């Protein structure tokens, strides 16, 4: 899988997770402006967590080809 393909997959999967979060709370049909700051923080946290999980799996599968991704996750 190329970097672009992987990024597209991560983006799609994160969008699905956000949709599932909204749907589980009965908020999928409401406008974004109706979300509270707490809701938005939870959405962001879920998306970030999903990215970290997917990136970690990619690094575990192909450690030699993902040095930039490893450095990104380890920085900070």
URUR-V245830 format. One record per backbone hydrogen bond with DSSP energy under -0.5 kcal/mol. CO is the residue of the C=O (numbers start at 1). NH is the residue of the N-H. Records with the same first field share a line. If there is no record, write none. Layout:
CO->NH  NH
This chain:
2->6
3->7
4->8
5->9
6->10
7->11
8->12
9->13
10->14
11->15
12->16
13->17
14->18
15->19
16->20
17->21
18->22
19->23
20->24
21->25
22->27  28
23->26
27->30
31->34
32->35
36->40
37->41
38->42
39->43
40->44
41->45
42->46
43->47
44->48
45->49
46->50
47->51
48->52
49->53
50->54
51->55
52->56
53->57
54->58
55->59
56->60
57->61
58->62
62->65
63->66
66->70
67->71
68->72
69->73
70->74
71->75
